[in-house]
Amino acid sequence: SMKNHISRAFWFTFFIILFLGALHYLPSLSIEGHTLRKVNILSDILKEEPEVALIDTLELPPPVKPAFVDTCKTGMTCIEDYADSTHRGMENFYKALSEIQTMKRPVRIAYFGDSFIEADILTGDLRAMLQTHFGGSGVGYIDITSQTYGFRPTVKHSFSGWSSHAITDSTYFDRSKQGISCHYFIPHDQAYVEAKGQTTYASHLDTCETSTIYFETDGEVLLRSTVNGRDSQDYYFDGEEGLQKAEVSGRIGKVRWTVDHADSTLFYGIAMESRKGISLDNFGLRSSSGLTLRSIPMKRLKQFNRLRPYDLIILQYGLNVATQKGYNYDSYQQGLLSTIEHLKKAFPDAGFLLIGVGDRAYKTENGDMKTMPGIKNLIRYQQYIAAKAGIAFWNLYEAMGGEGSIEKMVHATPPQANLDYTHINFKGGKHLAKILYETLLYDKEQYDKRRAYEQE
């Protein structure tokens, strides 16, 4: 007889359905990056769940804007700005340059250094390049008397009737009387100082718009200015505490300041500059390490800041600090840090740029010229000093070409440095001034781009 298989078919179908239903709960499978569709034997009769509507009323936070990244041209040694929240690096200077046309005074740079910049070497050409680009005229500040007046090509400087005092004097020097250049001058009867513009070196030096003389007195002072050998003007001052100034304006090719009468008066210097544009003062002091600047009375520096404010203070020292095998400059580091803080306090609106020492060579036992190891060590210290002080740093040694660069400058045609393999000459100064000038312009461009980016 025929067997009944209906029950078997029922249970077989039941287990198949149960098996397929269980497959629905298995995790999704992916083969070679393709996700397989989940098993659902009821998909044809079940209603699809509606998609969740997108909510467009929630305000999304703005995307995080990446910080502006400064760049440096290939082959250029760029300025490293370590400024902190006090903004004592290059920012104040670049801001002043951006406002140069609306400022009521020139943008001023004080360039302090040693014999590397003596007689306006490097600074004379840097001044000319900046004045050509941004405007301005005149040689800036000069001391009443000078040891370099005979070979400084940027101004014809003459004087008579003065007792001159410098911090480098071997005899008594009263530090409480010194001015911004570490000098002070005492007049005798009819003492005078004269400055005449030049056309034989650099540019923008033949005439200027203002000339100023700076002095301090406890008594009466009678001064006379003579412009271009004919126009005279008298000035009378009572004794007054603190720094004072007398000023004459016009198209000035030559100016003479004469002291007709002075009681207990100290004189410091005169300036020739324009009312707008760039003014750059050379404060080169032979044999200086830069640490003498901290001995200038704070009170007097603040008075100079009141009458002659600076937007950028450049410090370039090291030739009188580095030794052949020097490796520990800890004491110098502490001294220069205190010097920078002294100047920052006196000139609260100025930016600061520390320029590292340049290349210097010595003769080895084999007669070869090599860069002093002490120079390289000092540069590391100087960079650390700038970072610690929160100011800017420029590696002059690297910009010159690094190892052996001073030797190449000595043997260049024509020579750009002296046979002491330490000091540059005027041709070398012009070469390095161009490098620094181009670096400053590029860094200013980066500053402008960063400001524009931050304001977007």
C-alpha positions as CSV (number, residue, x, y, z in Angstrom):
1,S,0.0,0.0,0.0
2,M,1.1,3.7,-0.6
3,K,2.8,5.4,2.5
4,N,1.5,8.8,3.6
5,H,4.4,11.4,3.4
6,I,2.4,14.6,4.1
7,S,3.7,14.9,7.6
8,R,7.3,14.6,6.5
9,A,6.7,17.3,3.9
10,F,5.1,19.5,6.6
11,W,8.0,19.2,8.9
12,F,10.5,19.6,6.1
13,T,8.8,22.9,5.0
14,F,8.6,24.0,8.7
15,F,12.3,23.6,9.3
16,I,13.2,25.3,6.0
17,I,11.1,28.3,7.0
18,L,12.6,28.3,10.5
19,F,16.1,28.1,9.0
20,L,15.5,31.0,6.6
21,G,14.0,33.0,9.4
22,A,17.0,32.4,11.6
23,L,19.3,33.6,8.7
24,H,17.7,37.0,9.0
25,Y,19.4,37.5,12.4
26,L,22.9,36.7,11.2
27,P,25.3,39.8,10.9
28,S,25.8,41.4,7.5
29,L,28.4,39.7,5.4
30,S,30.9,41.4,3.1
31,I,32.8,39.9,0.2
32,E,35.6,41.9,-1.3
33,G,34.2,45.1,-0.1
34,H,30.6,44.4,-1.1
35,T,28.0,44.0,1.6
36,L,25.5,41.1,0.9
37,R,21.8,41.8,1.3
38,K,20.3,40.4,4.6
39,V,17.9,37.4,4.2
40,N,14.2,38.4,4.8
41,I,11.6,35.9,3.4
42,L,8.9,38.4,4.3
43,S,10.4,41.4,2.5
44,D,7.8,41.3,-0.2
45,I,4.8,41.7,2.1
46,L,6.3,43.9,4.9
47,K,6.1,47.7,4.6
48,E,9.3,49.6,4.3
49,E,10.1,51.9,7.2
50,P,10.1,55.6,6.1
51,E,13.5,57.3,6.0
52,V,14.2,59.6,8.9
53,A,13.7,63.2,7.8
54,L,16.9,65.3,7.8
55,I,16.8,68.1,10.3
56,D,18.1,71.3,8.8
57,T,17.3,73.7,11.7
58,L,20.4,72.8,13.8
59,E,23.3,75.2,13.4
60,L,26.5,73.4,12.8
61,P,29.7,74.7,14.4
62,P,32.0,76.4,11.9
63,P,34.8,74.3,10.5
64,V,38.1,74.7,12.4
65,K,40.3,77.2,10.5
66,P,43.9,76.0,10.3
67,A,46.5,78.3,11.7
68,F,48.4,80.4,9.1
69,V,51.8,78.8,8.3
70,D,54.7,81.1,7.5
71,T,56.8,80.0,4.6
72,C,60.4,80.8,3.7
73,K,61.9,81.1,0.3
74,T,64.3,78.5,-0.8
75,G,67.8,79.8,-0.3
76,M,66.7,82.6,2.1
77,T,67.6,82.7,5.8
78,C,64.3,83.9,7.2
79,I,63.7,85.8,10.5
80,E,62.6,83.5,13.3
81,D,60.1,85.3,15.5
82,Y,59.8,84.0,19.0
83,A,57.4,86.7,20.2
84,D,55.0,85.7,22.9
85,S,51.8,87.4,24.0
86,T,53.7,90.6,24.6
87,H,54.3,91.0,20.8
88,R,57.9,92.2,21.1
89,G,59.1,90.6,18.0
90,M,58.6,92.1,14.5
91,E,54.8,92.8,14.7
92,N,55.1,96.3,16.0
93,F,57.5,97.3,13.3
94,Y,55.5,95.8,10.5
95,K,52.3,97.4,11.8
96,A,54.1,100.8,11.8
97,L,55.2,100.2,8.2
98,S,51.6,99.5,7.2
99,E,50.6,102.8,8.8
100,I,53.6,104.8,7.5
101,Q,51.6,107.2,5.4
102,T,49.3,108.3,8.2
103,M,51.9,108.5,11.0
104,K,52.9,111.9,12.2
105,R,56.6,110.9,12.5
106,P,59.0,108.6,10.6
107,V,59.2,104.9,11.3
108,R,62.4,104.7,13.3
109,I,64.9,101.9,13.6
110,A,67.7,101.9,16.2
111,Y,70.5,99.6,15.0
112,F,72.9,98.8,17.9
113,G,76.1,97.0,17.2
114,D,79.9,96.8,17.5
115,S,82.7,97.6,15.1
116,F,81.0,95.4,12.4
117,I,78.7,98.4,11.7
118,E,81.1,101.1,12.5
119,A,81.0,104.2,10.3
120,D,77.6,103.2,8.9
121,I,78.9,100.0,7.3
122,L,75.9,97.9,6.3
123,T,73.4,100.3,8.0
124,G,74.1,103.0,5.5
125,D,73.0,100.8,2.6
126,L,70.1,99.2,4.5
127,R,68.9,102.8,5.3
128,A,69.0,103.7,1.6
129,M,67.2,100.6,0.5
130,L,64.4,101.1,3.0
131,Q,64.1,104.8,2.3
132,T,63.8,104.0,-1.5
133,H,61.0,101.6,-0.8
134,F,59.1,103.3,2.0
135,G,60.2,106.9,1.7
136,G,62.3,109.1,3.9
137,S,65.6,110.9,3.9
138,G,68.5,111.9,6.1
139,V,71.2,110.0,8.0
140,G,69.3,109.8,11.3
141,Y,71.0,110.3,14.7
142,I,74.7,111.0,15.0
143,D,76.7,111.8,18.1
144,I,78.0,115.3,18.7
145,T,81.5,114.1,18.0
146,S,82.7,110.9,16.5
147,Q,85.9,108.9,16.0
148,T,84.7,107.9,12.5
149,Y,83.8,111.3,11.2
150,G,86.7,111.2,8.8
151,F,85.7,108.0,6.9
152,R,82.0,107.8,7.5
153,P,80.7,108.3,3.9
154,T,77.0,108.9,4.7
155,V,77.4,112.3,6.3
156,K,80.0,115.1,6.4
157,H,80.4,115.6,10.1
158,S,82.4,118.4,11.7
159,F,82.6,119.8,15.3
160,S,84.7,121.9,17.7
161,G,84.7,123.0,21.3
162,W,83.5,119.8,23.0
163,S,84.7,117.5,25.8
164,S,83.7,114.0,24.6
165,H,83.0,111.1,27.0
166,A,82.3,107.5,26.0
167,I,81.8,104.4,28.0
168,T,84.9,102.9,26.4
169,D,87.1,105.7,27.8
170,S,90.0,104.4,29.9
171,T,89.7,107.3,32.3
172,Y,86.7,108.3,34.4
173,F,83.3,108.1,32.8
174,D,80.1,109.0,34.6
175,R,77.6,106.4,33.7
176,S,74.7,108.4,35.2
177,K,75.2,111.1,32.5
178,Q,75.3,108.9,29.4
179,G,72.8,109.0,26.6
180,I,71.4,106.4,24.3
181,S,74.7,105.9,22.5
182,C,76.7,105.5,25.8
183,H,78.2,108.9,25.2
184,Y,77.8,112.5,26.6
185,F,79.3,115.8,25.5
186,I,80.1,118.9,27.4
187,P,80.3,122.2,25.4
188,H,82.9,125.0,25.8
189,D,82.5,128.6,24.5
190,Q,81.0,128.6,21.0
191,A,81.0,124.9,20.6
192,Y,79.4,123.7,17.4
193,V,78.4,120.6,15.5
194,E,77.7,120.5,11.8
195,A,76.2,117.9,9.5
196,K,76.1,118.1,5.8
197,G,74.2,115.8,3.5
198,Q,76.0,113.7,0.9
199,T,75.5,112.5,-2.7
200,T,78.7,110.4,-3.0
201,Y,77.5,107.4,-1.1
202,A,74.0,105.8,-0.9
203,S,70.9,107.9,-1.6
204,H,68.4,110.2,0.1
205,L,71.2,111.8,2.0
206,D,71.6,115.1,0.2
207,T,68.8,116.9,2.0
208,C,66.3,116.2,4.8
209,E,63.3,118.0,6.3
210,T,64.1,118.3,10.0
211,S,67.2,118.5,12.2
212,T,67.0,118.0,16.0
213,I,69.6,118.4,18.8
214,Y,69.1,116.6,22.1
215,F,70.4,117.9,25.4
216,E,69.8,118.0,29.2
217,T,70.4,121.1,31.3
218,D,70.0,122.4,34.9
219,G,70.6,126.0,33.8
220,E,70.0,128.4,30.8
221,V,70.8,127.4,27.3
222,L,71.1,129.6,24.2
223,L,71.4,127.7,20.9
224,R,71.6,128.8,17.3
225,S,70.8,126.8,14.2
226,T,72.2,127.8,10.8
227,V,70.7,126.0,7.8
228,N,72.5,125.9,4.5
229,G,75.0,128.4,5.7
230,R,72.6,131.4,5.8
231,D,69.3,130.9,7.7
232,S,69.8,131.3,11.4
233,Q,67.4,130.8,14.3
234,D,67.9,131.3,18.0
235,Y,66.5,129.1,20.8
236,Y,66.4,129.8,24.5
237,F,65.7,127.1,27.2
238,D,65.4,127.4,31.0
239,G,66.7,124.7,33.2
240,E,64.3,121.8,33.1
241,E,64.6,118.3,34.4
242,G,65.0,115.6,31.8
243,L,65.8,115.4,28.1
244,Q,65.0,118.4,25.8
245,K,65.3,119.1,22.2
246,A,65.5,121.9,19.7
247,E,64.3,121.4,16.1
248,V,64.6,123.3,12.8
249,S,62.6,122.5,9.6
250,G,63.0,123.2,5.9
251,R,64.9,121.8,3.0
252,I,68.1,121.1,4.9
253,G,71.3,120.3,3.0
254,K,73.6,121.4,5.8
255,V,72.9,122.4,9.4
256,R,75.1,123.8,12.2
257,W,74.1,123.9,15.8
258,T,76.1,126.4,17.9
259,V,76.0,126.7,21.7
260,D,76.1,130.4,22.5
261,H,75.6,129.9,26.2
262,A,75.1,126.8,28.4
263,D,75.1,126.3,32.1
264,S,75.5,122.7,33.4
265,T,74.4,121.2,30.1
266,L,75.0,117.8,28.7
267,F,74.6,117.2,24.9
268,Y,74.0,113.9,23.2
269,G,73.5,114.1,19.5
270,I,71.7,115.6,16.5
271,A,69.4,114.0,14.0
272,M,68.7,114.6,10.3
273,E,65.5,113.0,9.0
274,S,62.2,113.5,7.2
275,R,58.8,113.9,8.7
276,K,57.6,110.6,7.2
277,G,59.2,107.5,5.8
278,I,62.1,105.6,7.3
279,S,64.8,106.9,9.8
280,L,67.6,104.5,10.7
281,D,70.1,105.4,13.5
282,N,73.5,103.7,13.6
283,F,74.7,103.1,17.2
284,G,77.9,101.3,16.4
285,L,80.3,101.1,19.4
286,R,83.8,99.6,18.9
287,S,84.8,96.8,21.3
288,S,81.2,96.5,22.6
289,S,79.5,93.3,23.7
290,G,76.2,95.0,24.0
291,L,76.0,94.6,27.7
292,T,76.9,98.3,28.3
293,L,73.4,99.2,27.1
294,R,72.0,98.1,30.4
295,S,74.1,100.7,32.2
296,I,72.2,103.6,30.5
297,P,69.9,105.1,33.1
298,M,66.3,103.9,32.7
299,K,65.0,107.4,33.3
300,R,67.0,108.8,30.4
301,L,66.1,106.0,28.0
302,K,62.5,106.6,28.7
303,Q,63.0,110.3,27.9
304,F,64.5,109.3,24.6
305,N,61.5,107.1,24.0
306,R,59.3,110.1,24.7
307,L,61.1,112.5,22.3
308,R,62.5,109.9,19.8
309,P,60.4,106.7,19.9
310,Y,61.6,103.6,17.9
311,D,59.5,101.0,16.2
312,L,62.3,98.5,15.8
313,I,65.5,98.0,17.9
314,I,68.1,95.8,16.3
315,L,70.9,94.3,18.4
316,Q,74.0,92.8,16.6
317,Y,76.9,91.8,18.8
318,G,79.2,88.9,19.2
319,L,82.6,89.7,17.7
320,N,83.9,90.8,21.0
321,V,82.4,87.9,22.9
322,A,83.3,84.8,20.8
323,T,86.6,83.1,21.4
324,Q,88.3,80.5,19.3
325,K,87.2,77.5,21.3
326,G,84.5,79.1,23.4
327,Y,81.6,76.7,24.3
328,N,80.1,78.2,27.5
329,Y,78.5,81.6,27.2
330,D,76.2,81.3,30.2
331,S,77.2,84.5,31.8
332,Y,76.9,86.4,28.5
333,Q,73.5,84.9,28.0
334,Q,72.3,86.2,31.4
335,G,73.8,89.6,30.7
336,L,72.2,90.0,27.3
337,L,68.8,88.9,28.6
338,S,68.9,91.6,31.2
339,T,70.0,94.1,28.6
340,I,67.1,93.2,26.4
341,E,64.6,93.5,29.3
342,H,66.1,96.9,30.2
343,L,65.5,98.2,26.7
344,K,62.1,96.6,26.4
345,K,61.0,98.4,29.5
346,A,62.4,101.7,28.3
347,F,60.9,101.4,24.8
348,P,57.5,99.6,25.4
349,D,56.2,100.0,21.9
350,A,59.3,98.8,20.0
351,G,59.8,95.5,18.3
352,F,63.2,93.7,18.8
353,L,65.4,91.8,16.4
354,L,68.6,90.0,17.6
355,I,71.0,89.4,14.8
356,G,73.5,86.6,15.4
357,V,77.2,87.1,15.1
358,G,78.7,86.8,11.6
359,D,81.4,84.4,10.4
360,R,84.9,84.8,11.8
361,A,87.9,82.7,10.8
362,Y,91.2,81.8,12.5
363,K,94.3,80.1,11.1
364,T,94.9,76.5,12.1
365,E,98.2,74.9,12.8
366,N,98.3,73.8,9.2
367,G,97.9,77.4,8.0
368,D,94.3,76.9,6.8
369,M,91.5,79.4,7.6
370,K,88.6,77.9,9.5
371,T,85.5,79.2,11.1
372,M,86.0,79.6,14.9
373,P,84.1,76.8,16.7
374,G,83.3,79.4,19.3
375,I,81.3,81.4,16.7
376,K,79.0,78.5,16.1
377,N,78.5,77.9,19.8
378,L,77.7,81.6,20.4
379,I,75.0,81.6,17.6
380,R,73.2,78.7,19.4
381,Y,73.2,80.8,22.6
382,Q,72.0,83.9,20.8
383,Q,69.1,82.0,19.2
384,Y,68.2,80.7,22.7
385,I,68.4,84.3,24.1
386,A,66.0,85.5,21.5
387,A,63.5,82.7,22.2
388,K,63.9,83.2,26.0
389,A,63.3,87.0,25.6
390,G,60.3,86.5,23.3
391,I,61.9,88.5,20.4
392,A,62.9,87.9,16.8
393,F,66.2,86.3,15.6
394,W,68.1,86.4,12.3
395,N,71.0,84.1,11.7
396,L,73.6,86.3,10.0
397,Y,76.2,83.5,9.9
398,E,73.8,81.3,7.9
399,A,72.8,84.2,5.6
400,M,76.4,85.0,4.9
401,G,76.9,81.5,3.6
402,G,77.9,79.7,6.8
403,E,81.2,77.9,7.1
404,G,84.1,79.7,5.4
405,S,81.9,82.6,4.2
406,I,84.1,85.4,5.6
407,E,87.1,83.9,3.8
408,K,85.1,84.0,0.5
409,M,84.3,87.7,1.2
410,V,87.9,88.5,1.9
411,H,89.0,86.9,-1.4
412,A,86.1,88.2,-3.5
413,T,86.8,90.6,-6.4
414,P,86.6,93.3,-5.2
415,P,87.1,92.3,-1.6
416,Q,84.1,92.5,0.7
417,A,85.9,91.9,4.0
418,N,89.2,92.8,5.7
419,L,92.2,90.6,6.1
420,D,91.5,90.1,9.8
421,Y,88.8,87.7,8.6
422,T,86.5,89.3,11.0
423,H,85.2,92.7,9.7
424,I,83.4,93.5,6.5
425,N,84.1,96.6,4.5
426,F,81.6,98.9,2.8
427,K,81.2,96.6,-0.2
428,G,80.6,93.7,2.1
429,G,78.2,95.8,4.0
430,K,76.2,96.6,0.9
431,H,76.1,92.9,0.1
432,L,74.8,91.9,3.5
433,A,72.4,94.9,3.7
434,K,70.7,93.7,0.5
435,I,70.2,90.2,2.0
436,L,68.7,91.7,5.2
437,Y,66.6,94.1,3.2
438,E,65.1,91.4,1.1
439,T,64.5,89.3,4.2
440,L,62.7,92.1,5.9
441,L,60.5,92.7,2.9
442,Y,59.6,89.0,2.5
443,D,58.8,88.8,6.2
444,K,56.6,91.9,5.9
445,E,54.7,90.2,3.1
446,Q,54.2,87.1,5.2
447,Y,52.9,89.4,8.0
448,D,50.4,91.1,5.6
449,K,49.2,87.7,4.3
450,R,48.8,86.4,7.9
451,R,46.8,89.5,8.9
452,A,44.5,89.2,5.9
453,Y,44.0,85.5,6.5
454,E,43.1,86.0,10.2
455,Q,40.6,88.7,9.3
456,E,38.7,86.5,6.7
